[in-house]
Amino acid sequence: MNKFAEKYINLPMDIDLKNSLDTAREEGKAEGIEEGIKRVALNALKMGKTVQETTELTGLGVGEVEGMKE
């Protein structure tokens, strides 16, 4: 844990603020996962995988994967 977090982690927090921070953290994780999946798809296409193989690998839609080919 970094020094900033250590300093403020134990301070009493308003419930709404804590919920907002928790929500932001979860949204950040989701965005990171989504970005990672897109990178995997792009790499799969660069390696010669078909659109169908890439959609099966990543769970992305055909249209989204086809858009990456351009």
PDB file with one MODEL, atoms N, CA, C and O in Angstrom:
MODEL        1
ATOM      1  N   MET A   1       0.850  -1.172   0.000  1.00  0.00           N
ATOM      2  CA  MET A   1       0.000   0.000   0.000  1.00  0.00           C
ATOM      3  C   MET A   1       0.896   1.234   0.000  1.00  0.00           C
ATOM      4  O   MET A   1       1.892   1.277   0.722  1.00  0.00           O
ATOM      5  N   ASN A   2       0.549   2.239  -0.805  1.00  0.00           N
ATOM      6  CA  ASN A   2       1.389   3.426  -0.867  1.00  0.00           C
ATOM      7  C   ASN A   2       1.141   4.334   0.336  1.00  0.00           C
ATOM      8  O   ASN A   2       0.162   4.160   1.062  1.00  0.00           O
ATOM      9  N   LYS A   3       2.039   5.310   0.542  1.00  0.00           N
ATOM     10  CA  LYS A   3       1.957   6.179   1.722  1.00  0.00           C
ATOM     11  C   LYS A   3       0.670   6.991   1.760  1.00  0.00           C
ATOM     12  O   LYS A   3       0.108   7.215   2.832  1.00  0.00           O
ATOM     13  N   PHE A   4       0.203   7.433   0.603  1.00  0.00           N
ATOM     14  CA  PHE A   4      -1.046   8.186   0.565  1.00  0.00           C
ATOM     15  C   PHE A   4      -2.183   7.330   1.097  1.00  0.00           C
ATOM     16  O   PHE A   4      -2.963   7.772   1.940  1.00  0.00           O
ATOM     17  N   ALA A   5      -2.271   6.111   0.603  1.00  0.00           N
ATOM     18  CA  ALA A   5      -3.341   5.206   1.042  1.00  0.00           C
ATOM     19  C   ALA A   5      -3.211   4.894   2.520  1.00  0.00           C
ATOM     20  O   ALA A   5      -4.210   4.873   3.238  1.00  0.00           O
ATOM     21  N   GLU A   6      -1.995   4.650   2.986  1.00  0.00           N
ATOM     22  CA  GLU A   6      -1.788   4.338   4.404  1.00  0.00           C
ATOM     23  C   GLU A   6      -2.244   5.498   5.284  1.00  0.00           C
ATOM     24  O   GLU A   6      -2.809   5.284   6.357  1.00  0.00           O
ATOM     25  N   LYS A   7      -2.000   6.713   4.836  1.00  0.00           N
ATOM     26  CA  LYS A   7      -2.343   7.885   5.619  1.00  0.00           C
ATOM     27  C   LYS A   7      -3.858   8.061   5.726  1.00  0.00           C
ATOM     28  O   LYS A   7      -4.366   8.453   6.777  1.00  0.00           O
ATOM     29  N   TYR A   8      -4.574   7.774   4.647  1.00  0.00           N
ATOM     30  CA  TYR A   8      -5.999   8.091   4.606  1.00  0.00           C
ATOM     31  C   TYR A   8      -6.924   6.884   4.722  1.00  0.00           C
ATOM     32  O   TYR A   8      -8.134   7.055   4.873  1.00  0.00           O
ATOM     33  N   ILE A   9      -6.396   5.701   4.658  1.00  0.00           N
ATOM     34  CA  ILE A   9      -7.242   4.511   4.622  1.00  0.00           C
ATOM     35  C   ILE A   9      -8.052   4.313   5.901  1.00  0.00           C
ATOM     36  O   ILE A   9      -9.169   3.799   5.842  1.00  0.00           O
ATOM     37  N   ASN A  10      -7.523   4.703   7.036  1.00  0.00           N
ATOM     38  CA  ASN A  10      -8.210   4.470   8.296  1.00  0.00           C
ATOM     39  C   ASN A  10      -9.021   5.666   8.798  1.00  0.00           C
ATOM     40  O   ASN A  10      -9.600   5.599   9.882  1.00  0.00           O
ATOM     41  N   LEU A  11      -9.072   6.744   8.041  1.00  0.00           N
ATOM     42  CA  LEU A  11      -9.877   7.891   8.439  1.00  0.00           C
ATOM     43  C   LEU A  11     -11.353   7.551   8.285  1.00  0.00           C
ATOM     44  O   LEU A  11     -11.735   6.870   7.333  1.00  0.00           O
ATOM     45  N   PRO A  12     -12.194   8.022   9.222  1.00  0.00           N
ATOM     46  CA  PRO A  12     -13.621   7.779   9.047  1.00  0.00           C
ATOM     47  C   PRO A  12     -14.094   8.464   7.765  1.00  0.00           C
ATOM     48  O   PRO A  12     -13.761   9.621   7.510  1.00  0.00           O
ATOM     49  N   MET A  13     -14.864   7.746   6.974  1.00  0.00           N
ATOM     50  CA  MET A  13     -15.306   8.270   5.695  1.00  0.00           C
ATOM     51  C   MET A  13     -16.810   8.304   5.639  1.00  0.00           C
ATOM     52  O   MET A  13     -17.495   7.440   6.186  1.00  0.00           O
ATOM     53  N   ASP A  14     -17.295   9.287   4.989  1.00  0.00           N
ATOM     54  CA  ASP A  14     -18.715   9.330   4.707  1.00  0.00           C
ATOM     55  C   ASP A  14     -19.049   8.110   3.847  1.00  0.00           C
ATOM     56  O   ASP A  14     -18.298   7.774   2.931  1.00  0.00           O
ATOM     57  N   ILE A  15     -20.160   7.454   4.136  1.00  0.00           N
ATOM     58  CA  ILE A  15     -20.554   6.242   3.424  1.00  0.00           C
ATOM     59  C   ILE A  15     -20.660   6.497   1.921  1.00  0.00           C
ATOM     60  O   ILE A  15     -20.246   5.657   1.124  1.00  0.00           O
ATOM     61  N   ASP A  16     -21.207   7.642   1.529  1.00  0.00           N
ATOM     62  CA  ASP A  16     -21.340   7.949   0.105  1.00  0.00           C
ATOM     63  C   ASP A  16     -19.980   8.057  -0.562  1.00  0.00           C
ATOM     64  O   ASP A  16     -19.799   7.588  -1.686  1.00  0.00           O
ATOM     65  N   LEU A  17     -19.032   8.663   0.114  1.00  0.00           N
ATOM     66  CA  LEU A  17     -17.684   8.784  -0.439  1.00  0.00           C
ATOM     67  C   LEU A  17     -17.060   7.402  -0.595  1.00  0.00           C
ATOM     68  O   LEU A  17     -16.462   7.099  -1.628  1.00  0.00           O
ATOM     69  N   LYS A  18     -17.198   6.570   0.426  1.00  0.00           N
ATOM     70  CA  LYS A  18     -16.646   5.220   0.345  1.00  0.00           C
ATOM     71  C   LYS A  18     -17.293   4.452  -0.799  1.00  0.00           C
ATOM     72  O   LYS A  18     -16.601   3.780  -1.563  1.00  0.00           O
ATOM     73  N   ASN A  19     -18.609   4.543  -0.922  1.00  0.00           N
ATOM     74  CA  ASN A  19     -19.299   3.869  -2.024  1.00  0.00           C
ATOM     75  C   ASN A  19     -18.825   4.383  -3.378  1.00  0.00           C
ATOM     76  O   ASN A  19     -18.667   3.612  -4.324  1.00  0.00           O
ATOM     77  N   SER A  20     -18.600   5.692  -3.463  1.00  0.00           N
ATOM     78  CA  SER A  20     -18.108   6.276  -4.711  1.00  0.00           C
ATOM     79  C   SER A  20     -16.723   5.748  -5.048  1.00  0.00           C
ATOM     80  O   SER A  20     -16.444   5.412  -6.200  1.00  0.00           O
ATOM     81  N   LEU A  21     -15.863   5.675  -4.055  1.00  0.00           N
ATOM     82  CA  LEU A  21     -14.519   5.154  -4.287  1.00  0.00           C
ATOM     83  C   LEU A  21     -14.551   3.682  -4.679  1.00  0.00           C
ATOM     84  O   LEU A  21     -13.830   3.259  -5.583  1.00  0.00           O
ATOM     85  N   ASP A  22     -15.382   2.910  -4.001  1.00  0.00           N
ATOM     86  CA  ASP A  22     -15.510   1.491  -4.340  1.00  0.00           C
ATOM     87  C   ASP A  22     -16.030   1.315  -5.763  1.00  0.00           C
ATOM     88  O   ASP A  22     -15.546   0.466  -6.512  1.00  0.00           O
ATOM     89  N   THR A  23     -17.015   2.122  -6.121  1.00  0.00           N
ATOM     90  CA  THR A  23     -17.571   2.058  -7.471  1.00  0.00           C
ATOM     91  C   THR A  23     -16.524   2.436  -8.506  1.00  0.00           C
ATOM     92  O   THR A  23     -16.396   1.772  -9.534  1.00  0.00           O
ATOM     93  N   ALA A  24     -15.777   3.497  -8.240  1.00  0.00           N
ATOM     94  CA  ALA A  24     -14.728   3.933  -9.168  1.00  0.00           C
ATOM     95  C   ALA A  24     -13.671   2.849  -9.335  1.00  0.00           C
ATOM     96  O   ALA A  24     -13.189   2.612 -10.443  1.00  0.00           O
ATOM     97  N   ARG A  25     -13.314   2.200  -8.247  1.00  0.00           N
ATOM     98  CA  ARG A  25     -12.314   1.124  -8.305  1.00  0.00           C
ATOM     99  C   ARG A  25     -12.817  -0.021  -9.180  1.00  0.00           C
ATOM    100  O   ARG A  25     -12.081  -0.526 -10.028  1.00  0.00           O
ATOM    101  N   GLU A  26     -14.057  -0.427  -8.980  1.00  0.00           N
ATOM    102  CA  GLU A  26     -14.633  -1.519  -9.765  1.00  0.00           C
ATOM    103  C   GLU A  26     -14.757  -1.137 -11.237  1.00  0.00           C
ATOM    104  O   GLU A  26     -14.504  -1.960 -12.118  1.00  0.00           O
ATOM    105  N   GLU A  27     -15.144   0.101 -11.503  1.00  0.00           N
ATOM    106  CA  GLU A  27     -15.242   0.554 -12.892  1.00  0.00           C
ATOM    107  C   GLU A  27     -13.861   0.572 -13.539  1.00  0.00           C
ATOM    108  O   GLU A  27     -13.719   0.224 -14.711  1.00  0.00           O
ATOM    109  N   GLY A  28     -12.850   0.974 -12.787  1.00  0.00           N
ATOM    110  CA  GLY A  28     -11.481   0.970 -13.305  1.00  0.00           C
ATOM    111  C   GLY A  28     -11.003  -0.432 -13.635  1.00  0.00           C
ATOM    112  O   GLY A  28     -10.354  -0.650 -14.658  1.00  0.00           O
ATOM    113  N   LYS A  29     -11.325  -1.377 -12.770  1.00  0.00           N
ATOM    114  CA  LYS A  29     -10.960  -2.767 -13.033  1.00  0.00           C
ATOM    115  C   LYS A  29     -11.647  -3.266 -14.299  1.00  0.00           C
ATOM    116  O   LYS A  29     -11.025  -3.908 -15.145  1.00  0.00           O
ATOM    117  N   ALA A  30     -12.932  -2.965 -14.415  1.00  0.00           N
ATOM    118  CA  ALA A  30     -13.692  -3.411 -15.581  1.00  0.00           C
ATOM    119  C   ALA A  30     -13.123  -2.818 -16.866  1.00  0.00           C
ATOM    120  O   ALA A  30     -13.016  -3.507 -17.880  1.00  0.00           O
ATOM    121  N   GLU A  31     -12.761  -1.543 -16.816  1.00  0.00           N
ATOM    122  CA  GLU A  31     -12.173  -0.899 -17.993  1.00  0.00           C
ATOM    123  C   GLU A  31     -10.833  -1.540 -18.347  1.00  0.00           C
ATOM    124  O   GLU A  31     -10.522  -1.731 -19.522  1.00  0.00           O
ATOM    125  N   GLY A  32     -10.053  -1.867 -17.337  1.00  0.00           N
ATOM    126  CA  GLY A  32      -8.761  -2.514 -17.574  1.00  0.00           C
ATOM    127  C   GLY A  32      -8.922  -3.892 -18.191  1.00  0.00           C
ATOM    128  O   GLY A  32      -8.173  -4.268 -19.093  1.00  0.00           O
ATOM    129  N   ILE A  33      -9.890  -4.635 -17.707  1.00  0.00           N
ATOM    130  CA  ILE A  33     -10.151  -5.962 -18.270  1.00  0.00           C
ATOM    131  C   ILE A  33     -10.603  -5.832 -19.718  1.00  0.00           C
ATOM    132  O   ILE A  33     -10.145  -6.570 -20.591  1.00  0.00           O
ATOM    133  N   GLU A  34     -11.503  -4.891 -19.964  1.00  0.00           N
ATOM    134  CA  GLU A  34     -11.998  -4.676 -21.329  1.00  0.00           C
ATOM    135  C   GLU A  34     -10.853  -4.307 -22.268  1.00  0.00           C
ATOM    136  O   GLU A  34     -10.770  -4.826 -23.382  1.00  0.00           O
ATOM    137  N   GLU A  35      -9.984  -3.426 -21.831  1.00  0.00           N
ATOM    138  CA  GLU A  35      -8.842  -3.023 -22.655  1.00  0.00           C
ATOM    139  C   GLU A  35      -7.921  -4.218 -22.907  1.00  0.00           C
ATOM    140  O   GLU A  35      -7.410  -4.383 -24.015  1.00  0.00           O
ATOM    141  N   GLY A  36      -7.709  -5.042 -21.894  1.00  0.00           N
ATOM    142  CA  GLY A  36      -6.873  -6.228 -22.052  1.00  0.00           C
ATOM    143  C   GLY A  36      -7.455  -7.208 -23.049  1.00  0.00           C
ATOM    144  O   GLY A  36      -6.721  -7.787 -23.851  1.00  0.00           O
ATOM    145  N   ILE A  37      -8.759  -7.402 -23.012  1.00  0.00           N
ATOM    146  CA  ILE A  37      -9.419  -8.302 -23.960  1.00  0.00           C
ATOM    147  C   ILE A  37      -9.262  -7.780 -25.385  1.00  0.00           C
ATOM    148  O   ILE A  37      -9.029  -8.556 -26.312  1.00  0.00           O
ATOM    149  N   LYS A  38      -9.389  -6.488 -25.555  1.00  0.00           N
ATOM    150  CA  LYS A  38      -9.228  -5.901 -26.888  1.00  0.00           C
ATOM    151  C   LYS A  38      -7.797  -6.078 -27.391  1.00  0.00           C
ATOM    152  O   LYS A  38      -7.584  -6.319 -28.579  1.00  0.00           O
ATOM    153  N   ARG A  39      -6.833  -5.962 -26.512  1.00  0.00           N
ATOM    154  CA  ARG A  39      -5.434  -6.163 -26.917  1.00  0.00           C
ATOM    155  C   ARG A  39      -5.179  -7.613 -27.319  1.00  0.00           C
ATOM    156  O   ARG A  39      -4.460  -7.889 -28.279  1.00  0.00           O
ATOM    157  N   VAL A  40      -5.781  -8.535 -26.565  1.00  0.00           N
ATOM    158  CA  VAL A  40      -5.657  -9.954 -26.919  1.00  0.00           C
ATOM    159  C   VAL A  40      -6.262 -10.192 -28.297  1.00  0.00           C
ATOM    160  O   VAL A  40      -5.679 -10.899 -29.118  1.00  0.00           O
ATOM    161  N   ALA A  41      -7.426  -9.608 -28.552  1.00  0.00           N
ATOM    162  CA  ALA A  41      -8.083  -9.771 -29.848  1.00  0.00           C
ATOM    163  C   ALA A  41      -7.213  -9.216 -30.971  1.00  0.00           C
ATOM    164  O   ALA A  41      -7.043  -9.858 -32.008  1.00  0.00           O
ATOM    165  N   LEU A  42      -6.675  -8.045 -30.765  1.00  0.00           N
ATOM    166  CA  LEU A  42      -5.831  -7.438 -31.792  1.00  0.00           C
ATOM    167  C   LEU A  42      -4.594  -8.288 -32.046  1.00  0.00           C
ATOM    168  O   LEU A  42      -4.201  -8.484 -33.196  1.00  0.00           O
ATOM    169  N   ASN A  43      -3.982  -8.789 -30.992  1.00  0.00           N
ATOM    170  CA  ASN A  43      -2.812  -9.653 -31.155  1.00  0.00           C
ATOM    171  C   ASN A  43      -3.170 -10.948 -31.861  1.00  0.00           C
ATOM    172  O   ASN A  43      -2.402 -11.438 -32.689  1.00  0.00           O
ATOM    173  N   ALA A  44      -4.339 -11.511 -31.539  1.00  0.00           N
ATOM    174  CA  ALA A  44      -4.778 -12.739 -32.194  1.00  0.00           C
ATOM    175  C   ALA A  44      -4.929 -12.514 -33.697  1.00  0.00           C
ATOM    176  O   ALA A  44      -4.507 -13.343 -34.504  1.00  0.00           O
ATOM    177  N   LEU A  45      -5.532 -11.388 -34.060  1.00  0.00           N
ATOM    178  CA  LEU A  45      -5.689 -11.077 -35.482  1.00  0.00           C
ATOM    179  C   LEU A  45      -4.331 -10.898 -36.160  1.00  0.00           C
ATOM    180  O   LEU A  45      -4.126 -11.366 -37.279  1.00  0.00           O
ATOM    181  N   LYS A  46      -3.414 -10.226 -35.485  1.00  0.00           N
ATOM    182  CA  LYS A  46      -2.074 -10.029 -36.043  1.00  0.00           C
ATOM    183  C   LYS A  46      -1.345 -11.353 -36.229  1.00  0.00           C
ATOM    184  O   LYS A  46      -0.499 -11.485 -37.113  1.00  0.00           O
ATOM    185  N   MET A  47      -1.678 -12.336 -35.389  1.00  0.00           N
ATOM    186  CA  MET A  47      -1.040 -13.655 -35.489  1.00  0.00           C
ATOM    187  C   MET A  47      -1.709 -14.531 -36.549  1.00  0.00           C
ATOM    188  O   MET A  47      -1.301 -15.671 -36.773  1.00  0.00           O
ATOM    189  N   GLY A  48      -2.734 -13.992 -37.192  1.00  0.00           N
ATOM    190  CA  GLY A  48      -3.377 -14.731 -38.263  1.00  0.00           C
ATOM    191  C   GLY A  48      -4.621 -15.501 -37.860  1.00  0.00           C
ATOM    192  O   GLY A  48      -5.147 -16.275 -38.661  1.00  0.00           O
ATOM    193  N   LYS A  49      -5.104 -15.313 -36.648  1.00  0.00           N
ATOM    194  CA  LYS A  49      -6.337 -15.972 -36.234  1.00  0.00           C
ATOM    195  C   LYS A  49      -7.504 -15.377 -37.012  1.00  0.00           C
ATOM    196  O   LYS A  49      -7.481 -14.198 -37.366  1.00  0.00           O
ATOM    197  N   THR A  50      -8.512 -16.181 -37.276  1.00  0.00           N
ATOM    198  CA  THR A  50      -9.691 -15.690 -37.985  1.00  0.00           C
ATOM    199  C   THR A  50     -10.556 -14.866 -37.032  1.00  0.00           C
ATOM    200  O   THR A  50     -10.362 -14.874 -35.816  1.00  0.00           O
ATOM    201  N   VAL A  51     -11.509 -14.159 -37.621  1.00  0.00           N
ATOM    202  CA  VAL A  51     -12.453 -13.388 -36.811  1.00  0.00           C
ATOM    203  C   VAL A  51     -13.211 -14.343 -35.896  1.00  0.00           C
ATOM    204  O   VAL A  51     -13.400 -14.049 -34.715  1.00  0.00           O
ATOM    205  N   GLN A  52     -13.645 -15.479 -36.429  1.00  0.00           N
ATOM    206  CA  GLN A  52     -14.391 -16.448 -35.630  1.00  0.00           C
ATOM    207  C   GLN A  52     -13.545 -16.960 -34.464  1.00  0.00           C
ATOM    208  O   GLN A  52     -14.031 -17.039 -33.336  1.00  0.00           O
ATOM    209  N   GLU A  53     -12.298 -17.304 -34.725  1.00  0.00           N
ATOM    210  CA  GLU A  53     -11.420 -17.785 -33.651  1.00  0.00           C
ATOM    211  C   GLU A  53     -11.220 -16.702 -32.588  1.00  0.00           C
ATOM    212  O   GLU A  53     -11.201 -16.987 -31.390  1.00  0.00           O
ATOM    213  N   THR A  54     -11.072 -15.475 -33.040  1.00  0.00           N
ATOM    214  CA  THR A  54     -10.841 -14.360 -32.130  1.00  0.00           C
ATOM    215  C   THR A  54     -12.068 -14.076 -31.275  1.00  0.00           C
ATOM    216  O   THR A  54     -11.936 -13.781 -30.088  1.00  0.00           O
ATOM    217  N   THR A  55     -13.256 -14.162 -31.858  1.00  0.00           N
ATOM    218  CA  THR A  55     -14.471 -13.943 -31.071  1.00  0.00           C
ATOM    219  C   THR A  55     -14.641 -15.049 -30.033  1.00  0.00           C
ATOM    220  O   THR A  55     -15.059 -14.790 -28.905  1.00  0.00           O
ATOM    221  N   GLU A  56     -14.317 -16.280 -30.419  1.00  0.00           N
ATOM    222  CA  GLU A  56     -14.411 -17.393 -29.469  1.00  0.00           C
ATOM    223  C   GLU A  56     -13.409 -17.235 -28.330  1.00  0.00           C
ATOM    224  O   GLU A  56     -13.710 -17.551 -27.179  1.00  0.00           O
ATOM    225  N   LEU A  57     -12.238 -16.751 -28.654  1.00  0.00           N
ATOM    226  CA  LEU A  57     -11.183 -16.564 -27.661  1.00  0.00           C
ATOM    227  C   LEU A  57     -11.518 -15.453 -26.674  1.00  0.00           C
ATOM    228  O   LEU A  57     -11.282 -15.591 -25.474  1.00  0.00           O
ATOM    229  N   THR A  58     -12.065 -14.355 -27.178  1.00  0.00           N
ATOM    230  CA  THR A  58     -12.234 -13.160 -26.354  1.00  0.00           C
ATOM    231  C   THR A  58     -13.652 -12.907 -25.868  1.00  0.00           C
ATOM    232  O   THR A  58     -13.850 -12.211 -24.872  1.00  0.00           O
ATOM    233  N   GLY A  59     -14.637 -13.462 -26.558  1.00  0.00           N
ATOM    234  CA  GLY A  59     -16.022 -13.176 -26.216  1.00  0.00           C
ATOM    235  C   GLY A  59     -16.528 -11.876 -26.822  1.00  0.00           C
ATOM    236  O   GLY A  59     -17.660 -11.469 -26.557  1.00  0.00           O
ATOM    237  N   LEU A  60     -15.715 -11.232 -27.619  1.00  0.00           N
ATOM    238  CA  LEU A  60     -16.147 -10.003 -28.291  1.00  0.00           C
ATOM    239  C   LEU A  60     -17.068 -10.359 -29.449  1.00  0.00           C
ATOM    240  O   LEU A  60     -17.056 -11.490 -29.937  1.00  0.00           O
ATOM    241  N   GLY A  61     -17.854  -9.405 -29.881  1.00  0.00           N
ATOM    242  CA  GLY A  61     -18.744  -9.617 -31.006  1.00  0.00           C
ATOM    243  C   GLY A  61     -18.003  -9.589 -32.331  1.00  0.00           C
ATOM    244  O   GLY A  61     -16.915  -9.024 -32.444  1.00  0.00           O
ATOM    245  N   VAL A  62     -18.612 -10.210 -33.330  1.00  0.00           N
ATOM    246  CA  VAL A  62     -18.007 -10.275 -34.661  1.00  0.00           C
ATOM    247  C   VAL A  62     -17.746  -8.875 -35.203  1.00  0.00           C
ATOM    248  O   VAL A  62     -16.668  -8.605 -35.734  1.00  0.00           O
ATOM    249  N   GLY A  63     -18.722  -7.987 -35.072  1.00  0.00           N
ATOM    250  CA  GLY A  63     -18.564  -6.627 -35.584  1.00  0.00           C
ATOM    251  C   GLY A  63     -17.410  -5.890 -34.947  1.00  0.00           C
ATOM    252  O   GLY A  63     -16.675  -5.169 -35.622  1.00  0.00           O
ATOM    253  N   GLU A  64     -17.250  -6.070 -33.654  1.00  0.00           N
ATOM    254  CA  GLU A  64     -16.156  -5.395 -32.949  1.00  0.00           C
ATOM    255  C   GLU A  64     -14.799  -5.923 -33.408  1.00  0.00           C
ATOM    256  O   GLU A  64     -13.856  -5.156 -33.606  1.00  0.00           O
ATOM    257  N   VAL A  65     -14.714  -7.237 -33.573  1.00  0.00           N
ATOM    258  CA  VAL A  65     -13.449  -7.839 -34.019  1.00  0.00           C
ATOM    259  C   VAL A  65     -13.166  -7.439 -35.469  1.00  0.00           C
ATOM    260  O   VAL A  65     -12.029  -7.116 -35.812  1.00  0.00           O
ATOM    261  N   GLU A  66     -14.190  -7.461 -36.316  1.00  0.00           N
ATOM    262  CA  GLU A  66     -13.982  -7.059 -37.707  1.00  0.00           C
ATOM    263  C   GLU A  66     -13.510  -5.614 -37.792  1.00  0.00           C
ATOM    264  O   GLU A  66     -12.698  -5.280 -38.654  1.00  0.00           O
ATOM    265  N   GLY A  67     -14.009  -4.755 -36.909  1.00  0.00           N
ATOM    266  CA  GLY A  67     -13.583  -3.358 -36.886  1.00  0.00           C
ATOM    267  C   GLY A  67     -12.118  -3.193 -36.523  1.00  0.00           C
ATOM    268  O   GLY A  67     -11.502  -2.188 -36.876  1.00  0.00           O
ATOM    269  N   MET A  68     -11.556  -4.165 -35.823  1.00  0.00           N
ATOM    270  CA  MET A  68     -10.142  -4.105 -35.442  1.00  0.00           C
ATOM    271  C   MET A  68      -9.232  -4.435 -36.611  1.00  0.00           C
ATOM    272  O   MET A  68      -8.062  -4.050 -36.612  1.00  0.00           O
ATOM    273  N   LYS A  69      -9.751  -5.140 -37.606  1.00  0.00           N
ATOM    274  CA  LYS A  69      -8.940  -5.559 -38.731  1.00  0.00           C
ATOM    275  C   LYS A  69      -8.541  -4.379 -39.600  1.00  0.00           C
ATOM    276  O   LYS A  69      -7.558  -4.452 -40.338  1.00  0.00           O
ATOM    277  N   GLU A  70      -9.300  -3.288 -39.514  1.00  0.00           N
ATOM    278  CA  GLU A  70      -9.073  -2.138 -40.401  1.00  0.00           C
ATOM    279  C   GLU A  70      -7.984  -1.252 -39.908  1.00  0.00           C
ATOM    280  O   GLU A  70      -7.673  -0.243 -40.542  1.00  0.00           O
TER     281      GLU A  70
ENDMDL
END
